[in-house]
C-alpha cells in the first residue's frame, strides 16, 4: 500500500488560523515568562519589583501550577459553549491582565494579575489543541501536530527577542507588547475562525459533573484531592515564610505528618461506619483512582521540575554569575564578517546591558534548537520505545546541568542549553506517547487530558525549589555550582525512578493482565 502524500492544502483554514493565534499567544507568554525572574527580582530603581528570590519562586510556581490544572475545567466549558466563544473570552481576560502585570508593584496585586494571565492562558490552551485535533484526520494528524509544535516554538523564539529589545526602553513595554500580541488575535477569532466542533450544540455536551467523575476514576476522589492540596499548601507556606523566620522546614515536616495522621485516623473511623453510597464527599474515605498513572505523573514532575529551571533560574544565574563577553565578541565578529558592521552599536544597545548579553537571548537557544532539530530528533527516535526515549532524554538533561555547573562564560552556558534542548526534544513528546501506552485502550483520550498535571506539579516544585536554592546557594553563599548539582541529581533520581517504574510496575502489571 503506497503512502499518501500530505499537502499543506489538506489542512482547512481554521487549522491555520488556530496555529497563527498560537504563535501570537506564545509570543505574549514567553515574551513575559522569559524575563519574569529578572523583572520580579530586579531592583526597583531599574524598574523591577524588588521581590525576594523566595517570593519569586512561590509566585512563579503557584501561578503556573494552576495554569496547567485549569484546562481540565475550561476544556469542558469550551465543549459545552463553543470553541470560538471560549477563545474570545480568553482574549478578553488576557489583554488587560498582561497590561496590569506591568502596573501592579505589590506582591498581592502582582500575584492577582499573574493568576488572571494563567486563567486566560488556561482558557486558550485546550481550545487550540482541540481545534488542531478536530481539523485533522488520521492522514494529517501527525503532520498537523508537528506543525503545531513548530508554531509553539516559533512564538516562543520571537517573543523573548521582542521583549529583550523593548525592556531596554522601559519594563512597561514588555507588558504592552504581550497585551498587543493577544489583541491581534481578536481579528483572527472574530473574522477568520470557524467553529470546528458541534458538541456544544449536541444533546449531551460534556458537563462539569462528567469532568469531576472522570477525575475520580483516573486520579482519586474529593478527599484525596483535599489531602494532596493541603500538603501542597503546607509546602508553599514553608517556602514563603521560612526566610522570614515564621515557619521552619522542621515544623513544615511535622505539620505534614500531623495532617497525614489526621486523615489516616479519620479514614479508619469512616470505614468502621460501613459503606454509605449517598454520603457527601467529605464523609467518604480517601480513594485513589489509577495509582500507577498517578505515580507516573509524580515521577515525570521531576523532569518538569528540572526543565523549568531554564526559565526560572538560568536567567538570574546568567545575570549574576556569567561573563558573556565571549558571546558579545563573537556576535560582533559575525556582523562585521557579513558586512553588517554598522549594526554593531544598535546590536549592543538592544541585546546587551553593561557589555553583557541579555539572559533572555541566551536562553532562546533552547527554542531555536527545537525549531531546527525537533523533526530530525523525532525521526531518529521513531524506532525506539517511548520509555527508552524518555529515559535517555532525562539523562541528557542531567548532562546539561552538569555542563552549566561550570558555566562561567557564555559559550559554556549555550552548550548546556543546547544539550538540554536535545533531552527535552526526546523526553517531552515521548512522555505523551508513553501515557497513551499505559492508559487503558478505551480511555486513552481521558488519560491524556490529565497528562499535563505532571507539568503543573513540575512548575510548582520547580518554582519553589528555584527560589529556595537560588537564595540559599547562589545569593547567600555565592555557590551556584551547588545549586546546579542539586538540580542535576534531581534529574538523575528521576531517570532512575522512571527506569524502575517501567521495569517493576508497568511490565509486572502487564504480565498479570
RODO-2510 file (C-alpha; in nm, 4 decimals, decimal comma):
residues 513
     n   res          X          Y          Z
     1     x     0,0000     0,0000     0,0000
     2     x     0,1531     0,3319    -0,1095
     3     x     0,1811     0,6062     0,1451
     4     x    -0,0445     0,9034     0,0783
     5     x     0,1305     1,2332     0,0201
     6     x     0,0194     1,5093     0,2549
     7     x    -0,0064     1,8641     0,1218
     8     x    -0,0468     2,1865     0,3149
     9     x    -0,3770     2,2377     0,1343
    10     x    -0,5090     1,9278     0,3105
    11     x    -0,5476     2,1399     0,6225
    12     x    -0,8577     2,3643     0,6426
    13     x    -0,8430     2,7395     0,7038
    14     x    -0,9406     2,7072     1,0694
    15     x    -0,6317     2,4908     1,1290
    16     x    -0,4029     2,7678     1,0056
    17     x    -0,5969     3,0358     1,1916
    18     x    -0,5582     2,8403     1,5153
    19     x    -0,1852     2,7994     1,4585
    20     x    -0,1479     3,1714     1,3851
    21     x    -0,3231     3,2560     1,7122
    22     x    -0,0939     3,0084     1,8876
    23     x     0,2117     3,1994     1,7620
    24     x     0,0843     3,5316     1,8980
    25     x    -0,0262     3,3779     2,2292
    26     x     0,3149     3,2162     2,2764
    27     x     0,4867     3,5418     2,1844
    28     x     0,2867     3,7099     2,4612
    29     x     0,3527     3,4368     2,7182
    30     x     0,7220     3,3742     2,6548
    31     x     0,7857     3,7432     2,5964
    32     x     0,6992     3,7914     2,9626
    33     x     0,7905     3,4493     3,1029
    34     x     1,1479     3,4520     2,9698
    35     x     1,2222     3,7750     3,1591
    36     x     0,9867     3,7216     3,4543
    37     x     1,2603     3,6189     3,7002
    38     x     1,4645     3,9243     3,6049
    39     x     1,1659     4,1566     3,6430
    40     x     1,0346     4,0136     3,9697
    41     x     1,3734     4,0261     4,1443
    42     x     1,5106     4,3309     3,9623
    43     x     1,5851     4,6443     4,1614
    44     x     1,3080     4,8999     4,1987
    45     x     1,5458     5,1721     4,0779
    46     x     1,5817     4,9905     3,7454
    47     x     1,2069     4,9323     3,7062
    48     x     1,1844     4,5847     3,8617
    49     x     0,9648     4,4760     4,1513
    50     x     1,2438     4,4124     4,4012
    51     x     1,0866     4,0928     4,5411
    52     x     1,2996     3,8304     4,7144
    53     x     1,4016     3,5085     4,5402
    54     x     1,1833     3,3145     4,7840
    55     x     0,8760     3,5219     4,6931
    56     x     0,9623     3,4991     4,3249
    57     x     0,9765     3,1191     4,3423
    58     x     0,6388     3,0934     4,5144
    59     x     0,4650     3,3312     4,2711
    60     x     0,6044     3,1582     3,9627
    61     x     0,5414     2,8083     4,0964
    62     x     0,1871     2,8570     4,2269
    63     x     0,0556     3,0525     3,9271
    64     x     0,1882     2,8145     3,6623
    65     x     0,0708     2,5205     3,8733
    66     x    -0,2878     2,6406     3,8370
    67     x    -0,2333     2,7297     3,4720
    68     x    -0,1899     2,3592     3,3955
    69     x    -0,4745     2,2477     3,6242
    70     x    -0,7439     2,4816     3,4884
    71     x    -0,7629     2,3366     3,1315
    72     x    -0,9477     2,0275     3,2576
    73     x    -1,2388     2,2546     3,3508
    74     x    -1,2013     2,5185     3,0779
    75     x    -1,1862     2,2439     2,8157
    76     x    -1,5233     2,1130     2,9349
    77     x    -1,6689     2,4651     2,9214
    78     x    -1,5372     2,5069     2,5657
    79     x    -1,7033     2,1808     2,4628
    80     x    -2,0305     2,2983     2,6129
    81     x    -2,0439     2,6604     2,4936
    82     x    -1,8271     2,6553     2,1818
    83     x    -1,4608     2,6999     2,0927
    84     x    -1,4983     3,0451     1,9386
    85     x    -1,6726     3,1884     2,2449
    86     x    -1,4076     3,0451     2,4761
    87     x    -1,1267     3,1900     2,2636
    88     x    -1,2907     3,5327     2,2641
    89     x    -1,3374     3,5136     2,6422
    90     x    -0,9711     3,4111     2,6846
    91     x    -0,8520     3,7172     2,4951
    92     x    -1,0858     3,9426     2,6948
    93     x    -0,9125     3,8147     3,0096
    94     x    -0,5564     3,8158     2,8753
    95     x    -0,5283     4,1628     2,7219
    96     x    -0,5896     4,3638     3,0424
    97     x    -0,4177     4,1025     3,2618
    98     x    -0,0862     4,1278     3,0771
    99     x    -0,1052     4,5057     3,0898
   100     x    -0,1829     4,5090     3,4628
   101     x     0,1207     4,2884     3,5299
   102     x     0,3299     4,5923     3,4442
   103     x     0,1195     4,8296     3,6549
   104     x     0,0944     4,6408     3,9853
   105     x     0,4020     4,6547     4,2064
   106     x     0,2933     4,4877     4,5313
   107     x     0,3069     4,1137     4,5886
   108     x    -0,0716     4,0602     4,6312
   109     x    -0,1724     4,2729     4,3292
   110     x     0,1004     4,1314     4,1024
   111     x     0,0041     3,7786     4,2074
   112     x    -0,3610     3,8528     4,1239
   113     x    -0,2770     3,9860     3,7767
   114     x    -0,0456     3,6891     3,7129
   115     x    -0,3205     3,4477     3,8176
   116     x    -0,5576     3,6169     3,5719
   117     x    -0,2985     3,5623     3,2977
   118     x    -0,2886     3,1941     3,3989
   119     x    -0,6671     3,1739     3,3794
   120     x    -0,6749     3,3300     3,0332
   121     x    -0,3966     3,1029     2,9086
   122     x    -0,5787     2,8009     3,0538
   123     x    -0,8929     2,9032     2,8642
   124     x    -0,6918     2,9291     2,5420
   125     x    -0,4754     2,6162     2,5637
   126     x    -0,7331     2,3323     2,5413
   127     x    -0,9313     2,5088     2,2675
   128     x    -0,6328     2,5413     2,0341
   129     x    -0,5258     2,1796     2,0912
   130     x    -0,8880     2,0752     2,0404
   131     x    -0,9065     2,2754     1,7170
   132     x    -0,5948     2,1057     1,5799
   133     x    -0,7439     1,7690     1,6750
   134     x    -1,0792     1,8383     1,5080
   135     x    -0,9323     1,9905     1,1915
   136     x    -0,7023     1,6954     1,1230
   137     x    -0,7756     1,3330     1,0452
   138     x    -0,5911     1,0014     1,0555
   139     x    -0,3975     1,1013     0,7450
   140     x    -0,2978     1,4533     0,8531
   141     x    -0,2868     1,4260     1,2341
   142     x     0,0843     1,3512     1,2711
   143     x     0,1950     1,6353     1,0452
   144     x    -0,0718     1,8640     1,1893
   145     x     0,0607     1,8322     1,5429
   146     x     0,4161     1,8615     1,4113
   147     x     0,3225     2,1958     1,2542
   148     x     0,1506     2,3000     1,5755
   149     x     0,4588     2,2199     1,7859
   150     x     0,6691     2,4184     1,5392
   151     x     0,4371     2,7191     1,5785
   152     x     0,4641     2,6955     1,9577
   153     x     0,8413     2,7257     1,9361
   154     x     0,8340     2,9999     1,6736
   155     x     0,6221     3,2077     1,9104
   156     x     0,8465     3,1078     2,1998
   157     x     1,1501     3,2188     1,9994
   158     x     1,0241     3,5557     1,8748
   159     x     0,8552     3,6681     2,1979
   160     x     1,1716     3,6916     2,4110
   161     x     1,3598     3,8693     2,1315
   162     x     1,0983     4,1448     2,1191
   163     x     1,0795     4,1571     2,4999
   164     x     1,4564     4,1917     2,5248
   165     x     1,4514     4,4882     2,2873
   166     x     1,1605     4,6761     2,4444
   167     x     1,2745     4,6260     2,8046
   168     x     1,5768     4,8296     2,7016
   169     x     1,3332     5,1221     2,6694
   170     x     1,1394     5,0504     2,9893
   171     x     0,9979     4,7402     3,1602
   172     x     0,6392     4,8526     3,0970
   173     x     0,6800     4,7919     2,7229
   174     x     0,7241     4,4181     2,7818
   175     x     0,3685     4,4032     2,9129
   176     x     0,2331     4,6387     2,6495
   177     x     0,3840     4,4109     2,3846
   178     x     0,2281     4,0994     2,5401
   179     x    -0,1129     4,2693     2,5528
   180     x    -0,0685     4,3793     2,1919
   181     x     0,0086     4,0292     2,0658
   182     x    -0,3074     3,8972     2,2293
   183     x    -0,5164     4,1894     2,0988
   184     x    -0,4220     4,0925     1,7419
   185     x    -0,5922     3,7578     1,7979
   186     x    -0,9304     3,9309     1,8239
   187     x    -0,9056     3,9855     1,4478
   188     x    -0,8420     3,6188     1,3747
   189     x    -1,1044     3,4769     1,6111
   190     x    -1,3851     3,7098     1,5012
   191     x    -1,3238     3,7214     1,1246
   192     x    -1,1391     3,4064     1,0183
   193     x    -1,2025     3,1397     1,2827
   194     x    -1,4810     2,8916     1,2087
   195     x    -1,6257     2,6751     1,4876
   196     x    -1,4792     2,3243     1,4331
   197     x    -1,6985     2,1404     1,6846
   198     x    -2,0690     2,0741     1,7042
   199     x    -2,0580     1,9217     2,0528
   200     x    -2,1756     2,2477     2,2092
   201     x    -2,4980     2,2115     2,0094
   202     x    -2,5481     1,8428     2,0804
   203     x    -2,7890     1,6915     2,3278
   204     x    -2,5143     1,5592     2,5556
   205     x    -2,2220     1,8005     2,5788
   206     x    -1,9500     1,7143     2,8296
   207     x    -2,0579     1,8568     3,1651
   208     x    -1,8519     1,9662     3,4631
   209     x    -2,0072     1,6797     3,6588
   210     x    -1,8676     1,4383     3,3991
   211     x    -1,5268     1,6044     3,4339
   212     x    -1,5328     1,5512     3,8095
   213     x    -1,6466     1,1885     3,7656
   214     x    -1,3583     1,1241     3,5270
   215     x    -1,1192     1,2873     3,7730
   216     x    -1,2236     1,0428     4,0460
   217     x    -1,1792     0,7489     3,8088
   218     x    -0,8326     0,8496     3,6921
   219     x    -0,6747     1,0098     3,9996
   220     x    -0,8924     0,9932     4,3118
   221     x    -1,1969     1,1278     4,4969
   222     x    -1,2586     1,4597     4,6703
   223     x    -1,0996     1,3525     4,9988
   224     x    -0,7835     1,2508     4,8134
   225     x    -0,7609     1,5884     4,6392
   226     x    -0,8192     1,7705     4,9679
   227     x    -0,5364     1,5724     5,1241
   228     x    -0,2966     1,6475     4,8365
   229     x    -0,3848     2,0175     4,8026
   230     x    -0,3417     2,0674     5,1755
   231     x     0,0062     1,9123     5,1579
   232     x     0,0961     2,1379     4,8654
   233     x    -0,0371     2,4402     5,0550
   234     x     0,1795     2,3499     5,3545
   235     x     0,4780     2,3278     5,1179
   236     x     0,4040     2,6740     4,9803
   237     x     0,3701     2,8119     5,3349
   238     x     0,7116     2,6793     5,4229
   239     x     0,8808     2,8140     5,1108
   240     x     0,7172     3,1534     5,1596
   241     x     0,7830     3,2187     5,5251
   242     x     1,0967     3,0224     5,6131
   243     x     1,3267     3,3060     5,5061
   244     x     1,1442     3,5423     5,7404
   245     x     1,1649     3,3055     6,0333
   246     x     0,7956     3,2300     6,0762
   247     x     0,7870     2,8586     5,9935
   248     x     1,0908     2,6315     5,9785
   249     x     1,1201     2,3343     5,7470
   250     x     1,1258     2,1066     6,0518
   251     x     0,7871     2,2483     6,1512
   252     x     0,6598     2,2019     5,7969
   253     x     0,7541     1,8320     5,8064
   254     x     0,5850     1,7893     6,1432
   255     x     0,2688     1,9662     6,0207
   256     x     0,2625     1,7406     5,7124
   257     x     0,2982     1,4283     5,9255
   258     x     0,0212     1,5533     6,1525
   259     x    -0,2088     1,6106     5,8541
   260     x    -0,1297     1,2583     5,7289
   261     x    -0,2135     1,1010     6,0666
   262     x    -0,5374     1,3003     6,0973
   263     x    -0,6558     1,1706     5,7599
   264     x    -0,5454     0,8164     5,8395
   265     x    -0,7429     0,8138     6,1662
   266     x    -1,0435     0,9823     6,0045
   267     x    -1,0478     0,7195     5,7282
   268     x    -1,0456     0,4379     5,9856
   269     x    -1,3449     0,5931     6,1626
   270     x    -1,5378     0,6267     5,8351
   271     x    -1,4622     0,2698     5,7294
   272     x    -1,5933     0,1324     6,0576
   273     x    -1,9230     0,3076     5,9884
   274     x    -1,9716     0,0980     5,6733
   275     x    -2,0308     0,1983     5,3117
   276     x    -2,2622     0,4954     5,2554
   277     x    -2,3015     0,5434     4,8793
   278     x    -2,5038     0,8636     4,9148
   279     x    -2,2728     1,0289     5,1689
   280     x    -2,1203     1,3694     5,0977
   281     x    -1,7657     1,3600     4,9605
   282     x    -1,6091     1,4747     5,2887
   283     x    -1,7773     1,1804     5,4655
   284     x    -1,6165     0,9254     5,2311
   285     x    -1,2779     0,7565     5,2867
   286     x    -0,9944     0,8599     5,0579
   287     x    -0,9908     0,6720     4,7309
   288     x    -0,7147     0,6538     4,4711
   289     x    -0,8013     0,6167     4,1052
   290     x    -0,5401     0,4561     3,8774
   291     x    -0,2427     0,4588     4,1158
   292     x     0,0109     0,3548     3,8528
   293     x    -0,0845     0,6503     3,6312
   294     x    -0,0749     0,8860     3,9287
   295     x     0,2721     0,7550     4,0141
   296     x     0,3860     0,8162     3,6554
   297     x     0,2651     1,1775     3,6765
   298     x     0,4511     1,2244     4,0035
   299     x     0,7735     1,0810     3,8595
   300     x     0,7514     1,2898     3,5414
   301     x     0,7015     1,6004     3,7545
   302     x     1,0693     1,5529     3,8429
   303     x     1,1617     1,6077     3,4781
   304     x     0,9446     1,9193     3,4534
   305     x     1,0892     2,0489     3,7800
   306     x     1,4330     2,0387     3,6184
   307     x     1,3029     2,1668     3,2850
   308     x     1,1590     2,4839     3,4380
   309     x     1,4972     2,5927     3,5710
   310     x     1,5794     2,7070     3,2183
   311     x     1,3239     2,9871     3,2661
   312     x     1,3088     3,0254     3,6450
   313     x     1,6738     3,0079     3,7500
   314     x     1,9049     3,0321     3,4493
   315     x     1,8231     3,3994     3,3650
   316     x     1,9259     3,5045     3,7159
   317     x     2,2383     3,2882     3,7039
   318     x     2,3435     3,4443     3,3722
   319     x     2,2754     3,7935     3,5066
   320     x     2,4681     3,7422     3,8301
   321     x     2,7475     3,4948     3,7518
   322     x     2,8154     3,4527     3,3778
   323     x     3,0608     3,6610     3,1753
   324     x     2,9040     3,6771     2,8290
   325     x     3,1674     3,8982     2,6626
   326     x     3,2791     3,5939     2,4597
   327     x     2,9326     3,5759     2,3028
   328     x     2,9295     3,9522     2,2503
   329     x     3,2661     3,9424     2,0729
   330     x     3,1548     3,6500     1,8566
   331     x     2,8327     3,8324     1,7621
   332     x     3,0258     4,1479     1,6768
   333     x     3,2675     3,9494     1,4631
   334     x     2,9833     3,7767     1,2808
   335     x     2,8089     4,1051     1,1991
   336     x     3,1346     4,2519     1,0725
   337     x     3,2104     3,9449     0,8593
   338     x     2,8747     3,9501     0,6814
   339     x     2,9001     4,3217     0,6156
   340     x     2,6653     4,4481     0,8860
   341     x     2,9256     4,6219     1,0975
   342     x     2,7144     4,9377     1,1070
   343     x     2,4563     4,7477     1,3133
   344     x     2,7026     4,6653     1,5908
   345     x     2,6219     4,9658     1,8057
   346     x     2,2489     4,9078     1,7718
   347     x     2,3004     4,5397     1,8416
   348     x     2,4864     4,6128     2,1626
   349     x     2,2268     4,8618     2,2725
   350     x     1,9231     4,6386     2,2240
   351     x     2,0650     4,2996     2,3157
   352     x     2,3076     4,3768     2,5945
   353     x     2,3324     4,5566     2,9252
   354     x     2,6704     4,6837     3,0508
   355     x     2,8571     4,4771     2,7900
   356     x     2,6710     4,1570     2,8805
   357     x     2,4187     3,9904     2,6501
   358     x     2,0676     3,9852     2,7940
   359     x     1,9869     3,6441     2,9518
   360     x     1,6647     3,6007     2,7528
   361     x     1,8640     3,5918     2,4260
   362     x     2,0943     3,3189     2,5525
   363     x     1,8011     3,1142     2,6809
   364     x     1,6428     3,1491     2,3384
   365     x     1,8926     2,8944     2,2072
   366     x     1,6505     2,6415     2,3606
   367     x     1,3588     2,7362     2,1345
   368     x     1,5921     2,7859     1,8387
   369     x     1,7392     2,4363     1,8751
   370     x     1,3898     2,2846     1,8913
   371     x     1,2802     2,4700     1,5778
   372     x     1,5789     2,3407     1,3812
   373     x     1,6241     1,9904     1,5238
   374     x     1,2882     1,8595     1,6544
   375     x     1,1925     1,6945     1,3246
   376     x     1,5338     1,5266     1,2990
   377     x     1,5269     1,4068     1,6611
   378     x     1,1721     1,2764     1,6228
   379     x     1,2806     1,0850     1,3121
   380     x     1,5877     0,9353     1,4823
   381     x     1,3923     0,8085     1,7846
   382     x     1,0972     0,6753     1,5822
   383     x     1,2009     0,3114     1,6289
   384     x     1,2860     0,3481     1,9972
   385     x     1,0321     0,2557     2,2618
   386     x     0,8714     0,5576     2,4328
   387     x     1,0170     0,4593     2,7697
   388     x     1,3693     0,4251     2,6292
   389     x     1,3480     0,7684     2,4692
   390     x     1,2140     0,9283     2,7888
   391     x     1,4870     0,7681     2,9991
   392     x     1,7732     0,8850     2,7798
   393     x     1,6110     1,2251     2,7345
   394     x     1,6100     1,2779     3,1111
   395     x     1,9701     1,1513     3,1345
   396     x     2,0727     1,4087     2,8723
   397     x     1,9160     1,6866     3,0811
   398     x     2,1330     1,5669     3,3709
   399     x     2,4384     1,6086     3,1464
   400     x     2,3236     1,9599     3,0543
   401     x     2,3036     2,0708     3,4180
   402     x     2,6458     1,9167     3,4756
   403     x     2,7783     2,1426     3,1987
   404     x     2,6085     2,4516     3,3422
   405     x     2,7832     2,3843     3,6763
   406     x     3,0984     2,5103     3,5014
   407     x     2,9125     2,7828     3,3125
   408     x     3,1133     3,0930     3,3967
   409     x     3,1301     3,2003     3,0301
   410     x     2,8611     3,2474     2,7691
   411     x     2,9591     2,9648     2,5364
   412     x     2,9585     2,7046     2,8144
   413     x     2,6052     2,8086     2,9124
   414     x     2,4943     2,7973     2,5479
   415     x     2,6399     2,4470     2,5220
   416     x     2,4464     2,3391     2,8303
   417     x     2,1236     2,4857     2,6927
   418     x     2,1610     2,3129     2,3560
   419     x     2,2359     1,9778     2,5209
   420     x     1,9320     2,0293     2,7434
   421     x     1,7184     2,1016     2,4363
   422     x     1,8009     1,7624     2,2850
   423     x     1,6962     1,5947     2,6091
   424     x     1,3728     1,7923     2,6036
   425     x     1,3071     1,7002     2,2394
   426     x     1,3311     1,3334     2,3364
   427     x     1,1547     1,3234     2,6736
   428     x     0,8704     1,5716     2,6293
   429     x     0,6936     1,4350     2,3159
   430     x     0,7549     1,0718     2,4077
   431     x     0,6125     1,1135     2,7581
   432     x     0,2764     1,1889     2,5973
   433     x     0,3066     0,8782     2,3795
   434     x     0,4028     0,6716     2,6850
   435     x     0,0898     0,7972     2,8618
   436     x    -0,1156     0,6626     2,5742
   437     x     0,0596     0,3257     2,6028
   438     x    -0,0018     0,2755     2,9761
   439     x    -0,3623     0,4010     2,9656
   440     x    -0,6484     0,1503     2,9245
   441     x    -0,7154     0,1114     2,5484
   442     x    -1,0647     0,2603     2,5694
   443     x    -0,9592     0,5540     2,7883
   444     x    -0,6537     0,6977     2,6125
   445     x    -0,8130     1,0370     2,5448
   446     x    -0,9350     1,0600     2,9046
   447     x    -0,5866     0,9929     3,0443
   448     x    -0,4227     1,2364     2,8025
   449     x    -0,6459     1,5077     2,9452
   450     x    -0,4742     1,4673     3,2807
   451     x    -0,1184     1,4298     3,1495
   452     x    -0,0429     1,7999     3,1948
   453     x    -0,0923     1,7669     3,5685
   454     x     0,2644     1,6388     3,5890
   455     x     0,3661     1,9653     3,4188
   456     x     0,1611     2,1510     3,6815
   457     x     0,3432     1,9753     3,9658
   458     x     0,6761     2,0353     3,7920
   459     x     0,6019     2,4073     3,7787
   460     x     0,5053     2,4191     4,1468
   461     x     0,8063     2,2194     4,2676
   462     x     1,0342     2,3924     4,0171
   463     x     0,9308     2,7415     4,1230
   464     x     0,9655     2,6750     4,4947
   465     x     1,2999     2,4958     4,4568
   466     x     1,4290     2,7701     4,2286
   467     x     1,3525     3,0393     4,4847
   468     x     1,4867     2,8447     4,7823
   469     x     1,8035     2,7076     4,6210
   470     x     1,8975     3,0270     4,4422
   471     x     1,8570     3,2252     4,7632
   472     x     2,0498     2,9761     4,9761
   473     x     2,3373     2,8793     4,7458
   474     x     2,3702     3,1429     4,4724
   475     x     2,2684     3,4612     4,6531
   476     x     2,3795     3,3935     5,0120
   477     x     2,6722     3,1509     4,9694
   478     x     2,7849     3,2594     4,6210
   479     x     2,7995     2,8912     4,5286
   480     x     2,5623     2,8431     4,2345
   481     x     2,7528     2,5272     4,1399
   482     x     2,5973     2,3508     4,4399
   483     x     2,2522     2,4606     4,3211
   484     x     2,3075     2,3199     3,9714
   485     x     2,4466     1,9997     4,1204
   486     x     2,1235     1,9549     4,3172
   487     x     1,9163     2,0032     4,0015
   488     x     2,1373     1,7529     3,8177
   489     x     2,0931     1,4988     4,0986
   490     x     1,7171     1,5565     4,0884
   491     x     1,7177     1,4733     3,7184
   492     x     1,9295     1,1634     3,7816
   493     x     1,6930     1,0406     4,0546
   494     x     1,4010     1,0997     3,8160
   495     x     1,5672     0,8950     3,5412
   496     x     1,6407     0,6060     3,7791
   497     x     1,2876     0,6164     3,9228
   498     x     1,1318     0,6100     3,5747
   499     x     1,3532     0,3139     3,4816
   500     x     1,2378     0,1084     3,7802
   501     x     0,8777     0,2231     3,7291
   502     x     0,8779     0,0758     3,3785
   503     x     1,0502    -0,2454     3,4885
   504     x     0,8759    -0,3134     3,8208
   505     x     0,5321    -0,1525     3,7833
   506     x     0,4205    -0,1373     3,4214
   507     x     0,5718    -0,4642     3,2974
   508     x     0,4634    -0,6513     3,6111
   509     x     0,1054    -0,5310     3,5709
   510     x     0,1016    -0,6278     3,2031
   511     x     0,2224    -0,9793     3,2913
   512     x    -0,0594    -1,0185     3,5453
   513     x    -0,3154    -0,8968     3,2934
***
